[in-house]
Amino acid sequence: MRIERIDPTELIASACERTAILAERRNQLVELQLDSSVTVIDGDRQRLEQVMVNLLSYLMRVTPVDSTLTIKAEVEIGELQLAIKGGGRQVSFEERESLFEPFFRSRNEVGQLQDSGLGLAIARALLELHHGSVWLESPVSGGNTFRVSLPLEHDYESPGS
């Protein structure tokens, strides 16, 4: 990995640009709510941007057309906390457990299979390389939120880290 100091705001903006065509096709807006305490994190820019693109494009595909998605970023106790929220049907507990497994394919709001089943597995693996985590919250009322937690700093050079 190529570890450097990264501005998460730039990372998020770049991911939004890379998913703009999909958002436009589905008439979706992405609203950013970035806390001013969000400054810099240590990480591999290219890989973390891929994480954001994978999570955002998944939510775009399962969120109904003509909708707004929200990306919220804030710092809590030495970690960057991201909430990437979209719409769509509730994802069952069983499906949430499988969602990050390679080749698992979920269905969108009209029952169509989504993508290759690799994007979310790759996102989780890349976050784990950065000592971070990701999970999906999907309440009964509908809507889906990916939660991402990343340490602001990490010593990637230490053995066993």
C-alpha positions as CSV (number, residue, x, y, z in Angstrom):
1,M,0.0,0.0,0.0
2,R,1.1,3.6,-0.6
3,I,0.3,5.3,2.7
4,E,0.0,9.0,2.8
5,R,-1.9,11.8,4.5
6,I,-5.4,12.1,2.9
7,D,-8.1,14.7,3.1
8,P,-11.3,12.6,3.4
9,T,-13.3,15.5,1.9
10,E,-11.3,15.2,-1.3
11,L,-11.7,11.4,-1.2
12,I,-15.4,11.7,-0.9
13,A,-15.7,14.3,-3.6
14,S,-13.6,12.1,-6.0
15,A,-15.9,9.1,-5.3
16,C,-18.9,11.3,-6.0
17,E,-17.4,12.3,-9.4
18,R,-16.7,8.7,-10.3
19,T,-20.3,7.7,-9.6
20,A,-21.9,10.8,-11.1
21,I,-23.0,9.1,-14.3
22,L,-24.9,6.4,-12.4
23,A,-26.4,9.1,-10.2
24,E,-27.5,11.1,-13.2
25,R,-28.9,8.0,-15.0
26,R,-31.0,7.3,-11.9
27,N,-31.8,11.0,-11.2
28,Q,-30.2,10.8,-7.8
29,L,-28.5,13.5,-5.8
30,V,-25.7,13.0,-3.3
31,E,-25.8,15.4,-0.3
32,L,-22.6,15.9,1.7
33,Q,-22.7,16.6,5.4
34,L,-19.0,16.9,6.4
35,D,-18.1,18.0,9.9
36,S,-15.5,20.7,10.1
37,S,-13.5,18.4,12.5
38,V,-12.7,16.1,9.6
39,T,-9.1,16.9,8.6
40,V,-6.8,14.1,7.5
41,I,-6.3,10.4,7.8
42,D,-3.5,8.0,7.0
43,G,-4.2,5.6,4.2
44,D,-3.8,4.5,0.6
45,R,-5.8,7.1,-1.4
46,Q,-6.5,4.9,-4.4
47,R,-7.8,2.0,-2.3
48,L,-9.9,4.1,0.0
49,E,-11.4,5.9,-3.0
50,Q,-12.3,2.5,-4.4
51,V,-14.0,1.6,-1.1
52,M,-16.2,4.8,-1.3
53,V,-17.0,4.2,-5.0
54,N,-18.1,0.6,-4.3
55,L,-20.3,1.5,-1.3
56,L,-21.8,4.5,-3.0
57,S,-22.5,2.7,-6.3
58,Y,-24.1,-0.2,-4.5
59,L,-26.5,2.1,-2.6
60,M,-27.3,4.0,-5.8
61,R,-28.3,0.8,-7.5
62,V,-30.6,-0.3,-4.6
63,T,-32.0,3.2,-3.9
64,P,-35.1,4.1,-6.0
65,V,-34.7,6.6,-8.8
66,D,-35.4,10.3,-8.1
67,S,-33.9,10.0,-4.6
68,T,-31.3,11.6,-2.5
69,L,-28.3,9.8,-0.9
70,T,-26.4,11.3,2.0
71,I,-22.8,11.0,3.0
72,K,-22.0,12.2,6.5
73,A,-18.5,12.4,7.9
74,E,-17.4,13.2,11.4
75,V,-14.5,12.4,13.8
76,E,-15.1,10.5,17.0
77,I,-12.4,9.4,19.4
78,G,-9.6,9.1,16.9
79,E,-11.6,7.7,14.1
80,L,-13.3,8.9,11.0
81,Q,-16.9,7.9,11.0
82,L,-18.8,7.8,7.7
83,A,-22.5,7.2,7.2
84,I,-23.5,6.6,3.6
85,K,-27.3,6.5,3.5
86,G,-29.6,5.6,0.7
87,G,-33.1,4.3,0.3
88,G,-34.5,1.0,-0.8
89,R,-36.1,-2.0,0.8
90,Q,-35.0,-3.4,4.2
91,V,-32.2,-5.8,3.9
92,S,-32.8,-8.9,6.1
93,F,-30.3,-9.8,8.8
94,E,-29.3,-12.9,6.9
95,E,-28.7,-11.0,3.7
96,R,-26.7,-8.4,5.7
97,E,-24.4,-11.1,7.0
98,S,-23.8,-12.4,3.4
99,L,-23.6,-9.0,1.7
100,F,-19.8,-8.7,2.1
101,E,-19.1,-12.2,1.0
102,P,-17.5,-12.7,-2.4
103,F,-20.0,-13.4,-5.2
104,F,-23.0,-12.7,-3.1
105,R,-25.6,-10.9,-5.2
106,S,-28.5,-9.0,-3.7
107,R,-31.6,-7.8,-5.4
108,N,-32.8,-4.2,-6.0
109,E,-36.2,-2.8,-5.2
110,V,-37.8,-4.6,-8.2
111,G,-36.1,-7.9,-7.6
112,Q,-33.3,-7.7,-10.1
113,L,-29.9,-9.2,-9.2
114,Q,-27.2,-6.6,-8.6
115,D,-23.6,-6.4,-10.0
116,S,-21.0,-9.2,-9.8
117,G,-21.0,-9.7,-6.1
118,L,-17.4,-8.5,-5.6
119,G,-17.6,-4.8,-4.8
120,L,-18.7,-5.0,-1.2
121,A,-16.3,-7.9,-0.5
122,I,-13.4,-5.8,-1.9
123,A,-14.5,-2.7,0.1
124,R,-14.5,-4.7,3.3
125,A,-11.1,-6.2,2.6
126,L,-9.6,-2.9,1.7
127,L,-11.0,-1.3,4.9
128,E,-9.6,-4.2,7.0
129,L,-6.1,-3.5,5.4
130,H,-6.6,0.0,6.8
131,H,-7.6,-1.3,10.3
132,G,-11.1,-0.1,9.6
133,S,-14.6,-1.7,9.4
134,V,-17.8,-1.5,7.5
135,W,-21.3,-2.7,8.2
136,L,-24.8,-2.1,6.9
137,E,-27.7,-0.8,8.9
138,S,-31.2,-1.5,7.4
139,P,-34.1,-0.6,9.7
140,V,-37.6,-2.1,9.2
141,S,-38.8,1.3,8.1
142,G,-36.6,1.0,5.0
143,G,-33.5,2.8,3.8
144,N,-29.9,1.5,4.1
145,T,-26.9,3.0,5.7
146,F,-23.3,1.8,5.3
147,R,-21.3,2.7,8.4
148,V,-17.5,3.0,8.0
149,S,-15.0,3.5,10.8
150,L,-11.3,4.3,10.0
151,P,-8.6,5.2,12.4
152,L,-7.2,8.7,11.7
153,E,-3.7,7.5,12.2
154,H,-2.1,4.0,12.2
155,D,1.5,2.8,12.3
156,Y,1.5,0.7,9.1
157,E,5.3,0.0,9.5
158,S,5.1,-1.8,12.8
159,P,5.3,-5.6,12.7
160,G,1.9,-7.3,13.3
161,S,0.0,-4.1,12.7
